[in-house]
Amino acid sequence: MDCKELLFGLTDTDGVSGSEENAGAFALSQLRQYTQDAYIDSFGNVIGRIGVHSKEKPTLLFDAHIDEIGMIVTFIDEKGFLKVGNCGGLDRRLLLAQEVCIHGQKMVPGIVCSKPPHLLNEEEKKKAPELSEIAIDTGYSKAQLEGLVSPGDRITFSGTNRELLNGRVSGKSFDDRSGVAAILMALDLLQGERELPFNLTVLFSSQEEVGERGAHIAAYDIAPDYAVAVDVSFGYTSDSPEDKCGKIAGGPMIGISASLNRSMSDRLIALAKEKAIPYQLEIMPELSGTNADVIAVTRGGVRVVTLSIPLRYMHTPIELLALSDIENTANLLSIYAKEGINHD
Amino acid sequence: MIERLKELCGISGVSGDEDKTAEYIIRQIGGKASVTRDNLGNLLVFRKGRNRPKHKIMICAHMDEVGFIITGVTADGMLRFAPVGGIDPRVVIGRAVIVGAAGFPGVIGTKAIHLQTDAERGSVPAIDTLYIDIGAQSQEDALSHIAPGDRASFCPDFLAFGDGMLKSKAIDDRAGCAILLELIDSDLEYDMHFAFTVQEEIGLRGARAASYSISPDMAIVVETTTAADIAGVEEDKQVCRLGAGPVVSFMDRSTIYDKKLYTLAFAAAKEIGIPCQTKTMIAGGNDSGAVHVSTGGVRTAAISIPCRYLHSPSCVIKIIDMEQTKMLVEKMMEKMAEI
């Protein structure tokens, strides 16, 4: 299974929070290679049960979120410019003159309006625009947009997938399609395995970027005993605090935090060491900022851990990661599914 | 013409590094005109017409584009860079670029929004704090692929969208170059000189040498100019509008244009039945600034395609404006030859 091809396939689809249909359908088609027991729930969550499940075994959940950050059309002005709101944490410093795609009745390209510098005073030139000042130029008049774009339509960055040096790639929505890719690759590695010690269930959850809502609902239905939230975390760049970052190509980051199950963290570390899979630690004092936070407090409580793919430039059209980190995440997940049970 | 524009925009040609653009233009001209490349890199083209004009006329467009120059590489393999030409710092982060002659893709990012302070989230980082990430693992690794002095340009990402709109980087002024190529292709009434100039974006430098060498009596500078007909800009500050035809300037920061040629341009537009507008703000400048004061003075007109988001990776023009700009330049050449 080619990691790059899978990742690019996943990121070529769109799935801004609350509108994950296209990304979800693509992920479901990939998931169906490993199980026929897979479906999309009414909340946009993609769920699949892998292998033989039985009451005697504990249930293990692998989660990655299928949604991506983006914008939503709120208003169309008399000249046809679109006003927008944000879906998730949008970095408004990089919006001006960006190419975007409006997912209306069909895909409509647009450019974020940018006032020419000679119309700005010195203070305005240094200021990132407020979201209320953002407008999108579709090149159409209001009349031409009739029946094409409506308030409520989602907007994605038109990120082109690019290959850089050393197996590093850049594009949009790697947060968290890279996690989805890692889980799918783990399932690929598990093919042909005899019965797993877990009831393995996979969740590609909706609406993580607006408050981990998809996982909140799906985890209730799935009722897991153990869960691994596979997401991205900060890849080190020289302007970032080093202690909050992982190294690109340094392997998956195993989470340790007050809200995560320490014995799961330790088991992942032990398995990574045993199988010589590169890994790094991600120490978070309290909550993890991932779906693990909501899954942990589902029903009577779930043992959770995070496994993070280091990623630079999070929430931009140029998110950057090393493919080897996805592959190593997949390796570690597949080994955990086989040997993760520790009788503590 | 649009296909040519797409090909021209696909070429990286930041100021001082116009060779690839020039080579493309030379190939396109083929044997249709005599072409010389001067010491600065300008292409000076002479195309025979059916008749000799009363005055020597030069038509001018610049080959260079705004971009970046690599100034160094950090210990962890990130490329430091400086802008070449007037780039708005607000349109730099979150973009992909193409670095060096081999065209390595790179991206310009900063730490994630989650790690930014409130003050950082609301302000635009200075360009000298940014870097280009080409995926290099170390300084040594980066230097085995690129070198200081290499240029970086925005990615072309040419797009036709909306109601006859085009988007790409470097439409300023490859659109002018594409129009000149069309004119060189056409059956000309009068002999014409064409100059494809270098280094416009860093101070109209190529045009100075080109207009000295050609030494014309009159000139037309074919350009793109800022249109601010967008949301949030009042009408009196919009400068010019897309879809309202070519823009003929009376004055900008580089030139007070020849009054008779200015009037003649509007008359010519009327004669061929196309709309024509003027620039309603004294701002910007172009090669005219160098051309009109050349030798003993050159009567100069600037005819521009209105362009939104100029000097960004997403310059936007309307196809019909470009077609009508070509028509107006063609008509003006004839009228000027006959004055």
HADDOCK unambig.tbl for C-alpha pairs under 7 A between the chains (distance, minus, plus):
assign (segid A and resid 81 and name CA) (segid B and resid 231 and name CA) 6.31 0.50 0.50
assign (segid A and resid 91 and name CA) (segid B and resid 113 and name CA) 5.84 0.50 0.50
assign (segid A and resid 93 and name CA) (segid B and resid 90 and name CA) 6.95 0.50 0.50
assign (segid A and resid 93 and name CA) (segid B and resid 121 and name CA) 6.97 0.50 0.50
assign (segid A and resid 93 and name CA) (segid B and resid 124 and name CA) 6.10 0.50 0.50
assign (segid A and resid 94 and name CA) (segid B and resid 90 and name CA) 6.91 0.50 0.50
assign (segid A and resid 94 and name CA) (segid B and resid 91 and name CA) 6.57 0.50 0.50
assign (segid A and resid 94 and name CA) (segid B and resid 93 and name CA) 5.48 0.50 0.50
assign (segid A and resid 94 and name CA) (segid B and resid 94 and name CA) 5.52 0.50 0.50
assign (segid A and resid 96 and name CA) (segid B and resid 90 and name CA) 6.69 0.50 0.50
assign (segid A and resid 96 and name CA) (segid B and resid 91 and name CA) 5.83 0.50 0.50
assign (segid A and resid 97 and name CA) (segid B and resid 91 and name CA) 6.28 0.50 0.50
assign (segid A and resid 97 and name CA) (segid B and resid 309 and name CA) 6.56 0.50 0.50
assign (segid A and resid 97 and name CA) (segid B and resid 312 and name CA) 6.61 0.50 0.50
assign (segid A and resid 97 and name CA) (segid B and resid 314 and name CA) 5.78 0.50 0.50
assign (segid A and resid 98 and name CA) (segid B and resid 314 and name CA) 6.96 0.50 0.50
assign (segid A and resid 109 and name CA) (segid B and resid 161 and name CA) 6.33 0.50 0.50
assign (segid A and resid 113 and name CA) (segid B and resid 230 and name CA) 6.69 0.50 0.50
assign (segid A and resid 114 and name CA) (segid B and resid 309 and name CA) 6.11 0.50 0.50
assign (segid A and resid 115 and name CA) (segid B and resid 228 and name CA) 6.54 0.50 0.50
assign (segid A and resid 116 and name CA) (segid B and resid 228 and name CA) 6.77 0.50 0.50
assign (segid A and resid 116 and name CA) (segid B and resid 309 and name CA) 6.64 0.50 0.50
assign (segid A and resid 117 and name CA) (segid B and resid 88 and name CA) 6.76 0.50 0.50
assign (segid A and resid 126 and name CA) (segid B and resid 123 and name CA) 5.72 0.50 0.50
assign (segid A and resid 126 and name CA) (segid B and resid 124 and name CA) 5.07 0.50 0.50
assign (segid A and resid 127 and name CA) (segid B and resid 122 and name CA) 5.96 0.50 0.50
assign (segid A and resid 127 and name CA) (segid B and resid 123 and name CA) 4.41 0.50 0.50
assign (segid A and resid 127 and name CA) (segid B and resid 124 and name CA) 5.52 0.50 0.50
assign (segid A and resid 128 and name CA) (segid B and resid 122 and name CA) 4.92 0.50 0.50
assign (segid A and resid 128 and name CA) (segid B and resid 123 and name CA) 4.85 0.50 0.50
assign (segid A and resid 128 and name CA) (segid B and resid 124 and name CA) 5.47 0.50 0.50
assign (segid A and resid 135 and name CA) (segid B and resid 231 and name CA) 6.40 0.50 0.50
assign (segid A and resid 138 and name CA) (segid B and resid 162 and name CA) 5.57 0.50 0.50
assign (segid A and resid 139 and name CA) (segid B and resid 161 and name CA) 6.68 0.50 0.50
assign (segid A and resid 139 and name CA) (segid B and resid 162 and name CA) 4.05 0.50 0.50
assign (segid A and resid 139 and name CA) (segid B and resid 163 and name CA) 5.53 0.50 0.50
assign (segid A and resid 139 and name CA) (segid B and resid 165 and name CA) 6.21 0.50 0.50
assign (segid A and resid 140 and name CA) (segid B and resid 162 and name CA) 5.05 0.50 0.50
assign (segid A and resid 140 and name CA) (segid B and resid 163 and name CA) 5.39 0.50 0.50
assign (segid A and resid 164 and name CA) (segid B and resid 105 and name CA) 6.03 0.50 0.50
assign (segid A and resid 164 and name CA) (segid B and resid 106 and name CA) 6.74 0.50 0.50
assign (segid A and resid 164 and name CA) (segid B and resid 134 and name CA) 5.69 0.50 0.50
assign (segid A and resid 164 and name CA) (segid B and resid 135 and name CA) 5.39 0.50 0.50
assign (segid A and resid 165 and name CA) (segid B and resid 134 and name CA) 6.23 0.50 0.50
assign (segid A and resid 165 and name CA) (segid B and resid 135 and name CA) 4.78 0.50 0.50
assign (segid A and resid 165 and name CA) (segid B and resid 136 and name CA) 5.99 0.50 0.50
assign (segid A and resid 166 and name CA) (segid B and resid 135 and name CA) 6.33 0.50 0.50
assign (segid A and resid 166 and name CA) (segid B and resid 136 and name CA) 6.83 0.50 0.50
assign (segid A and resid 168 and name CA) (segid B and resid 135 and name CA) 5.85 0.50 0.50
assign (segid A and resid 237 and name CA) (segid B and resid 111 and name CA) 6.74 0.50 0.50
assign (segid A and resid 239 and name CA) (segid B and resid 111 and name CA) 6.10 0.50 0.50
assign (segid A and resid 240 and name CA) (segid B and resid 111 and name CA) 5.54 0.50 0.50
assign (segid A and resid 313 and name CA) (segid B and resid 109 and name CA) 5.54 0.50 0.50
assign (segid A and resid 313 and name CA) (segid B and resid 110 and name CA) 6.04 0.50 0.50
assign (segid A and resid 313 and name CA) (segid B and resid 111 and name CA) 5.94 0.50 0.50
assign (segid A and resid 313 and name CA) (segid B and resid 112 and name CA) 5.23 0.50 0.50
assign (segid A and resid 314 and name CA) (segid B and resid 112 and name CA) 5.13 0.50 0.50
assign (segid A and resid 316 and name CA) (segid B and resid 94 and name CA) 6.04 0.50 0.50
assign (segid A and resid 317 and name CA) (segid B and resid 94 and name CA) 6.25 0.50 0.50
assign (segid A and resid 318 and name CA) (segid B and resid 94 and name CA) 5.99 0.50 0.50
assign (segid A and resid 318 and name CA) (segid B and resid 95 and name CA) 6.76 0.50 0.50
assign (segid A and resid 318 and name CA) (segid B and resid 96 and name CA) 6.99 0.50 0.50
assign (segid A and resid 318 and name CA) (segid B and resid 107 and name CA) 6.44 0.50 0.50
